[in-house]
Structures are given as C-alpha cells and as structure tokens.
Amino acid sequence: MKSKSFNILIEILNIIIYILNKNDFKIYDEENTDYYISKIGYSGLLDEIFFKVKERKK
C-alpha cells in the first residue's frame, strides 16, 4: 500500500511535467525522440513506478 507521502510525490511530479509540457519544454525519450513524457504513475499490482509518453506533433 502506498503512503500518503508517496501519493503526494507522484502528484507533484505530474504537476511539474504538466507545466513543462504546457510551456513546450518537453522531456523527450533519448532513444526515440518522437515521444515525450506525459505522466508518471504507480502500479500497486507490480509495485513499480511507470511513465506514459505522447507522440511529438510534427
């Protein structure tokens, strides 16, 4: 079970990512620069942190 502090940390990271993306300051995948990070999440089933990406608009 995640703690309240952990949930807050994930929220803070997602807010930072949102602000960066909104201001066109995206964090791109080093190996596939057509994609940038859009969100961080947590899988309780796997007990792992993951991230989602969006494709760069051309």
N, CA, C and O atoms as a CHARMM CRD file, in Angstrom:
* protein
*
  232
    1    1 MET  N      0.83800  -1.19200   0.00000 PROA 1      0.00000
    2    1 MET  CA     0.00000   0.00000   0.00000 PROA 1      0.00000
    3    1 MET  C      0.87500   1.24500   0.00000 PROA 1      0.00000
    4    1 MET  O      1.82400   1.34700   0.77700 PROA 1      0.00000
    5    2 LYS  N      0.55200   2.18300  -0.87000 PROA 2      0.00000
    6    2 LYS  CA     1.30200   3.42300  -0.95400 PROA 2      0.00000
    7    2 LYS  C      0.96000   4.31800   0.22800 PROA 2      0.00000
    8    2 LYS  O     -0.16900   4.32900   0.71900 PROA 2      0.00000
    9    3 SER  N      1.94600   5.05500   0.66300 PROA 3      0.00000
   10    3 SER  CA     1.70600   6.01300   1.73900 PROA 3      0.00000
   11    3 SER  C      1.18700   7.32100   1.15000 PROA 3      0.00000
   12    3 SER  O      1.29700   7.56700  -0.05100 PROA 3      0.00000
   13    4 LYS  N      0.62900   8.14100   2.00700 PROA 4      0.00000
   14    4 LYS  CA     0.13500   9.44700   1.57600 PROA 4      0.00000
   15    4 LYS  C      1.28200  10.28100   1.00000 PROA 4      0.00000
   16    4 LYS  O      1.10000  10.99100   0.01100 PROA 4      0.00000
   17    5 SER  N      2.44600  10.19600   1.61000 PROA 5      0.00000
   18    5 SER  CA     3.61700  10.94400   1.12300 PROA 5      0.00000
   19    5 SER  C      3.99200  10.52100  -0.28900 PROA 5      0.00000
   20    5 SER  O      4.34200  11.35900  -1.12000 PROA 5      0.00000
   21    6 PHE  N      3.92000   9.22500  -0.56200 PROA 6      0.00000
   22    6 PHE  CA     4.24600   8.72100  -1.89500 PROA 6      0.00000
   23    6 PHE  C      3.24800   9.24400  -2.92500 PROA 6      0.00000
   24    6 PHE  O      3.63900   9.65200  -4.01900 PROA 6      0.00000
   25    7 ASN  N      1.97300   9.23400  -2.58300 PROA 7      0.00000
   26    7 ASN  CA     0.93800   9.76700  -3.48300 PROA 7      0.00000
   27    7 ASN  C      1.17700  11.24200  -3.78500 PROA 7      0.00000
   28    7 ASN  O      1.02000  11.68100  -4.92400 PROA 7      0.00000
   29    8 ILE  N      1.55000  11.99400  -2.77500 PROA 8      0.00000
   30    8 ILE  CA     1.82300  13.42100  -2.95200 PROA 8      0.00000
   31    8 ILE  C      3.02800  13.62000  -3.86000 PROA 8      0.00000
   32    8 ILE  O      3.02400  14.51500  -4.70400 PROA 8      0.00000
   33    9 LEU  N      4.04800  12.80500  -3.69900 PROA 9      0.00000
   34    9 LEU  CA     5.24000  12.89500  -4.54500 PROA 9      0.00000
   35    9 LEU  C      4.88300  12.65100  -6.01300 PROA 9      0.00000
   36    9 LEU  O      5.34100  13.39100  -6.88400 PROA 9      0.00000
   37   10 ILE  N      4.08500  11.64000  -6.29700 PROA 10     0.00000
   38   10 ILE  CA     3.66000  11.35700  -7.66800 PROA 10     0.00000
   39   10 ILE  C      2.85600  12.54100  -8.22200 PROA 10     0.00000
   40   10 ILE  O      3.04200  12.92700  -9.37500 PROA 10     0.00000
   41   11 GLU  N      1.97400  13.11100  -7.41500 PROA 11     0.00000
   42   11 GLU  CA     1.18900  14.27900  -7.84100 PROA 11     0.00000
   43   11 GLU  C      2.08700  15.46900  -8.18200 PROA 11     0.00000
   44   11 GLU  O      1.89000  16.13600  -9.19700 PROA 11     0.00000
   45   12 ILE  N      3.06400  15.72300  -7.33100 PROA 12     0.00000
   46   12 ILE  CA     3.99300  16.84500  -7.55500 PROA 12     0.00000
   47   12 ILE  C      4.75500  16.64000  -8.85800 PROA 12     0.00000
   48   12 ILE  O      4.88500  17.57000  -9.65400 PROA 12     0.00000
   49   13 LEU  N      5.25300  15.44200  -9.07900 PROA 13     0.00000
   50   13 LEU  CA     5.99100  15.15800 -10.30800 PROA 13     0.00000
   51   13 LEU  C      5.10500  15.37000 -11.53800 PROA 13     0.00000
   52   13 LEU  O      5.55700  15.92100 -12.54200 PROA 13     0.00000
   53   14 ASN  N      3.85100  14.93600 -11.45800 PROA 14     0.00000
   54   14 ASN  CA     2.93500  15.11900 -12.58400 PROA 14     0.00000
   55   14 ASN  C      2.59900  16.58300 -12.83100 PROA 14     0.00000
   56   14 ASN  O      2.42300  16.99200 -13.97900 PROA 14     0.00000
   57   15 ILE  N      2.51100  17.36200 -11.78500 PROA 15     0.00000
   58   15 ILE  CA     2.28000  18.80300 -11.94900 PROA 15     0.00000
   59   15 ILE  C      3.47900  19.45100 -12.63400 PROA 15     0.00000
   60   15 ILE  O      3.30900  20.29500 -13.51400 PROA 15     0.00000
   61   16 ILE  N      4.67900  19.06600 -12.23900 PROA 16     0.00000
   62   16 ILE  CA     5.88900  19.59900 -12.87500 PROA 16     0.00000
   63   16 ILE  C      5.91600  19.22000 -14.35400 PROA 16     0.00000
   64   16 ILE  O      6.18900  20.06500 -15.20700 PROA 16     0.00000
   65   17 ILE  N      5.63500  17.96100 -14.65800 PROA 17     0.00000
   66   17 ILE  CA     5.61600  17.50400 -16.04900 PROA 17     0.00000
   67   17 ILE  C      4.56200  18.27300 -16.84200 PROA 17     0.00000
   68   17 ILE  O      4.82000  18.68500 -17.97300 PROA 17     0.00000
   69   18 TYR  N      3.39000  18.46800 -16.26700 PROA 18     0.00000
   70   18 TYR  CA     2.32200  19.21500 -16.93500 PROA 18     0.00000
   71   18 TYR  C      2.77500  20.63700 -17.27500 PROA 18     0.00000
   72   18 TYR  O      2.57400  21.09900 -18.39800 PROA 18     0.00000
   73   19 ILE  N      3.37900  21.32400 -16.32100 PROA 19     0.00000
   74   19 ILE  CA     3.82500  22.70500 -16.53400 PROA 19     0.00000
   75   19 ILE  C      4.91700  22.76200 -17.59500 PROA 19     0.00000
   76   19 ILE  O      4.90100  23.64400 -18.45300 PROA 19     0.00000
   77   20 LEU  N      5.86100  21.83200 -17.54300 PROA 20     0.00000
   78   20 LEU  CA     6.91000  21.79400 -18.56200 PROA 20     0.00000
   79   20 LEU  C      6.31500  21.59600 -19.95400 PROA 20     0.00000
   80   20 LEU  O      6.66500  22.31100 -20.89300 PROA 20     0.00000
   81   21 ASN  N      5.41600  20.62300 -20.08100 PROA 21     0.00000
   82   21 ASN  CA     4.80400  20.33900 -21.37700 PROA 21     0.00000
   83   21 ASN  C      3.97400  21.51700 -21.87800 PROA 21     0.00000
   84   21 ASN  O      4.01900  21.85500 -23.06000 PROA 21     0.00000
   85   22 LYS  N      3.22200  22.13500 -20.98400 PROA 22     0.00000
   86   22 LYS  CA     2.38600  23.27700 -21.34100 PROA 22     0.00000
   87   22 LYS  C      3.22000  24.42500 -21.89800 PROA 22     0.00000
   88   22 LYS  O      2.76800  25.16600 -22.77100 PROA 22     0.00000
   89   23 ASN  N      4.42800  24.56500 -21.39000 PROA 23     0.00000
   90   23 ASN  CA     5.33100  25.62900 -21.82800 PROA 23     0.00000
   91   23 ASN  C      6.29000  25.16200 -22.92400 PROA 23     0.00000
   92   23 ASN  O      7.31700  25.79100 -23.17900 PROA 23     0.00000
   93   24 ASP  N      5.93900  24.05800 -23.56000 PROA 24     0.00000
   94   24 ASP  CA     6.71600  23.49300 -24.67000 PROA 24     0.00000
   95   24 ASP  C      8.16600  23.20200 -24.28700 PROA 24     0.00000
   96   24 ASP  O      9.08200  23.39700 -25.08500 PROA 24     0.00000
   97   25 PHE  N      8.35600  22.74000 -23.07600 PROA 25     0.00000
   98   25 PHE  CA     9.67200  22.33900 -22.58000 PROA 25     0.00000
   99   25 PHE  C      9.56100  20.86200 -22.20500 PROA 25     0.00000
  100   25 PHE  O      9.54800  20.50000 -21.02900 PROA 25     0.00000
  101   26 LYS  N      9.48300  20.02900 -23.22900 PROA 26     0.00000
  102   26 LYS  CA     9.19200  18.61000 -23.03900 PROA 26     0.00000
  103   26 LYS  C     10.45200  17.80700 -22.76300 PROA 26     0.00000
  104   26 LYS  O     11.54900  18.19000 -23.17300 PROA 26     0.00000
  105   27 ILE  N     10.28500  16.69100 -22.06400 PROA 27     0.00000
  106   27 ILE  CA    11.37800  15.75900 -21.79200 PROA 27     0.00000
  107   27 ILE  C     11.20300  14.58800 -22.75200 PROA 27     0.00000
  108   27 ILE  O     10.28500  13.78100 -22.60400 PROA 27     0.00000
  109   28 TYR  N     12.09500  14.50500 -23.73900 PROA 28     0.00000
  110   28 TYR  CA    11.97200  13.50800 -24.79700 PROA 28     0.00000
  111   28 TYR  C     12.70800  12.21900 -24.44200 PROA 28     0.00000
  112   28 TYR  O     13.67500  12.21300 -23.68100 PROA 28     0.00000
  113   29 ASP  N     12.21500  11.14000 -25.01900 PROA 29     0.00000
  114   29 ASP  CA    12.85600   9.84000 -24.89700 PROA 29     0.00000
  115   29 ASP  C     14.18300   9.90200 -25.66800 PROA 29     0.00000
  116   29 ASP  O     14.20600  10.27600 -26.84100 PROA 29     0.00000
  117   30 GLU  N     15.25600   9.54400 -25.01900 PROA 30     0.00000
  118   30 GLU  CA    16.58200   9.62600 -25.63300 PROA 30     0.00000
  119   30 GLU  C     16.70500   8.69900 -26.84800 PROA 30     0.00000
  120   30 GLU  O     17.34700   9.05000 -27.83800 PROA 30     0.00000
  121   31 GLU  N     16.09500   7.52800 -26.77000 PROA 31     0.00000
  122   31 GLU  CA    16.21800   6.55300 -27.85100 PROA 31     0.00000
  123   31 GLU  C     15.17200   6.74700 -28.94700 PROA 31     0.00000
  124   31 GLU  O     15.35900   6.27700 -30.06900 PROA 31     0.00000
  125   32 ASN  N     14.08400   7.42900 -28.63600 PROA 32     0.00000
  126   32 ASN  CA    13.03200   7.66800 -29.61800 PROA 32     0.00000
  127   32 ASN  C     12.50200   9.08100 -29.40300 PROA 32     0.00000
  128   32 ASN  O     11.53400   9.28700 -28.67100 PROA 32     0.00000
  129   33 THR  N     13.13100  10.03000 -30.03400 PROA 33     0.00000
  130   33 THR  CA    12.83700  11.44300 -29.77600 PROA 33     0.00000
  131   33 THR  C     11.49900  11.91300 -30.34000 PROA 33     0.00000
  132   33 THR  O     11.17300  13.09700 -30.25400 PROA 33     0.00000
  133   34 ASP  N     10.73000  11.00500 -30.91000 PROA 34     0.00000
  134   34 ASP  CA     9.37900  11.35700 -31.33700 PROA 34     0.00000
  135   34 ASP  C      8.39000  11.31400 -30.17600 PROA 34     0.00000
  136   34 ASP  O      7.22400  11.67000 -30.34400 PROA 34     0.00000
  137   35 TYR  N      8.84400  10.88200 -29.00600 PROA 35     0.00000
  138   35 TYR  CA     7.97300  10.73700 -27.83900 PROA 35     0.00000
  139   35 TYR  C      8.53200  11.49900 -26.64000 PROA 35     0.00000
  140   35 TYR  O      9.74200  11.56700 -26.42600 PROA 35     0.00000
  141   36 TYR  N      7.60900  12.06900 -25.86700 PROA 36     0.00000
  142   36 TYR  CA     7.99800  12.78500 -24.65400 PROA 36     0.00000
  143   36 TYR  C      7.13500  12.30000 -23.47300 PROA 36     0.00000
  144   36 TYR  O      6.03600  11.78000 -23.66200 PROA 36     0.00000
  145   37 ILE  N      7.64700  12.48100 -22.28900 PROA 37     0.00000
  146   37 ILE  CA     6.95300  12.01300 -21.08300 PROA 37     0.00000
  147   37 ILE  C      5.71200  12.87300 -20.84600 PROA 37     0.00000
  148   37 ILE  O      5.76200  14.09800 -20.94800 PROA 37     0.00000
  149   38 SER  N      4.60100  12.21200 -20.52800 PROA 38     0.00000
  150   38 SER  CA     3.35600  12.94500 -20.30000 PROA 38     0.00000
  151   38 SER  C      2.81300  12.75500 -18.88800 PROA 38     0.00000
  152   38 SER  O      2.04100  13.58200 -18.40200 PROA 38     0.00000
  153   39 LYS  N      3.21200  11.67500 -18.23300 PROA 39     0.00000
  154   39 LYS  CA     2.65100  11.40500 -16.90900 PROA 39     0.00000
  155   39 LYS  C      3.45300  10.30500 -16.22000 PROA 39     0.00000
  156   39 LYS  O      4.01700   9.42200 -16.86600 PROA 39     0.00000
  157   40 ILE  N      3.48600  10.38300 -14.90400 PROA 40     0.00000
  158   40 ILE  CA     4.09800   9.33700 -14.08000 PROA 40     0.00000
  159   40 ILE  C      2.98500   8.66400 -13.29700 PROA 40     0.00000
  160   40 ILE  O      2.04500   9.32200 -12.85100 PROA 40     0.00000
  161   41 GLY  N      3.09100   7.37100 -13.13300 PROA 41     0.00000
  162   41 GLY  CA     2.08600   6.62900 -12.38100 PROA 41     0.00000
  163   41 GLY  C      2.71700   5.53000 -11.55000 PROA 41     0.00000
  164   41 GLY  O      3.93400   5.34500 -11.54700 PROA 41     0.00000
  165   42 TYR  N      1.87200   4.81300 -10.85500 PROA 42     0.00000
  166   42 TYR  CA     2.33200   3.72500  -9.99900 PROA 42     0.00000
  167   42 TYR  C      1.39800   2.54000 -10.15500 PROA 42     0.00000
  168   42 TYR  O      0.17600   2.69100 -10.13100 PROA 42     0.00000
  169   43 SER  N      1.98100   1.36000 -10.31700 PROA 43     0.00000
  170   43 SER  CA     1.22000   0.12200 -10.36300 PROA 43     0.00000
  171   43 SER  C      1.36200  -0.58100  -9.02700 PROA 43     0.00000
  172   43 SER  O      2.43400  -1.08300  -8.69000 PROA 43     0.00000
  173   44 GLY  N      0.27600  -0.61400  -8.26700 PROA 44     0.00000
  174   44 GLY  CA     0.29800  -1.31400  -6.98600 PROA 44     0.00000
  175   44 GLY  C      0.43600  -2.81700  -7.16400 PROA 44     0.00000
  176   44 GLY  O      1.02000  -3.50500  -6.32600 PROA 44     0.00000
  177   45 LEU  N     -0.10900  -3.31700  -8.26800 PROA 45     0.00000
  178   45 LEU  CA    -0.03100  -4.74600  -8.55100 PROA 45     0.00000
  179   45 LEU  C      1.41500  -5.18800  -8.76800 PROA 45     0.00000
  180   45 LEU  O      1.83600  -6.22700  -8.26000 PROA 45     0.00000
  181   46 LEU  N      2.16400  -4.39900  -9.51800 PROA 46     0.00000
  182   46 LEU  CA     3.56800  -4.72000  -9.80300 PROA 46     0.00000
  183   46 LEU  C      4.53600  -4.05600  -8.83000 PROA 46     0.00000
  184   46 LEU  O      5.71600  -4.40200  -8.78400 PROA 46     0.00000
  185   47 ASP  N      4.02500  -3.09400  -8.04900 PROA 47     0.00000
  186   47 ASP  CA     4.85300  -2.29500  -7.14300 PROA 47     0.00000
  187   47 ASP  C      5.97400  -1.59900  -7.91700 PROA 47     0.00000
  188   47 ASP  O      7.14300  -1.65600  -7.53500 PROA 47     0.00000
  189   48 GLU  N      5.58600  -0.93800  -9.02000 PROA 48     0.00000
  190   48 GLU  CA     6.54700  -0.25100  -9.87400 PROA 48     0.00000
  191   48 GLU  C      6.02200   1.12000 -10.28400 PROA 48     0.00000
  192   48 GLU  O      4.82000   1.33100 -10.44000 PROA 48     0.00000
  193   49 ILE  N      6.95800   2.03200 -10.45200 PROA 49     0.00000
  194   49 ILE  CA     6.64000   3.35200 -10.98500 PROA 49     0.00000
  195   49 ILE  C      6.79800   3.25500 -12.50400 PROA 49     0.00000
  196   49 ILE  O      7.74000   2.63000 -12.99100 PROA 49     0.00000
  197   50 PHE  N      5.89200   3.86300 -13.24000 PROA 50     0.00000
  198   50 PHE  CA     5.95600   3.84300 -14.69400 PROA 50     0.00000
  199   50 PHE  C      5.72400   5.24600 -15.22400 PROA 50     0.00000
  200   50 PHE  O      5.33300   6.14300 -14.47700 PROA 50     0.00000
  201   51 PHE  N      5.96500   5.43400 -16.50800 PROA 51     0.00000
  202   51 PHE  CA     5.64400   6.71700 -17.12700 PROA 51     0.00000
  203   51 PHE  C      4.94300   6.47100 -18.44900 PROA 51     0.00000
  204   51 PHE  O      5.13700   5.44700 -19.10400 PROA 51     0.00000
  205   52 LYS  N      4.12500   7.44000 -18.81800 PROA 52     0.00000
  206   52 LYS  CA     3.42200   7.40700 -20.09600 PROA 52     0.00000
  207   52 LYS  C      4.04400   8.46000 -21.00500 PROA 52     0.00000
  208   52 LYS  O      4.59100   9.46100 -20.54200 PROA 52     0.00000
  209   53 VAL  N      3.94800   8.21100 -22.30600 PROA 53     0.00000
  210   53 VAL  CA     4.50400   9.15100 -23.26400 PROA 53     0.00000
  211   53 VAL  C      3.44300   9.57200 -24.27000 PROA 53     0.00000
  212   53 VAL  O      2.42500   8.90300 -24.44700 PROA 53     0.00000
  213   54 LYS  N      3.70500  10.69100 -24.92000 PROA 54     0.00000
  214   54 LYS  CA     2.88000  11.16300 -26.02700 PROA 54     0.00000
  215   54 LYS  C      3.80300  11.37500 -27.22200 PROA 54     0.00000
  216   54 LYS  O      4.99400  11.65300 -27.08100 PROA 54     0.00000
  217   55 GLU  N      3.20400  11.23300 -28.40400 PROA 55     0.00000
  218   55 GLU  CA     3.98700  11.42200 -29.62500 PROA 55     0.00000
  219   55 GLU  C      4.10000  12.90700 -29.95400 PROA 55     0.00000
  220   55 GLU  O      3.14500  13.67400 -29.82700 PROA 55     0.00000
  221   56 ARG  N      5.28500  13.27600 -30.37500 PROA 56     0.00000
  222   56 ARG  CA     5.54700  14.66500 -30.78500 PROA 56     0.00000
  223   56 ARG  C      4.70100  14.98400 -32.01500 PROA 56     0.00000
  224   56 ARG  O      4.62700  14.18400 -32.94800 PROA 56     0.00000
  225   57 LYS  N      4.06600  16.15300 -32.01500 PROA 57     0.00000
  226   57 LYS  CA     3.30100  16.58700 -33.19100 PROA 57     0.00000
  227   57 LYS  C      4.27000  17.16200 -34.19900 PROA 57     0.00000
  228   57 LYS  O      5.14400  17.96000 -33.86100 PROA 57     0.00000
  229   58 LYS  N      4.10200  16.74800 -35.43300 PROA 58     0.00000
  230   58 LYS  CA     5.03000  17.19800 -36.49200 PROA 58     0.00000
  231   58 LYS  C      4.40600  18.24500 -37.35000 PROA 58     0.00000
  232   58 LYS  O      5.03900  18.73500 -38.28600 PROA 58     0.00000
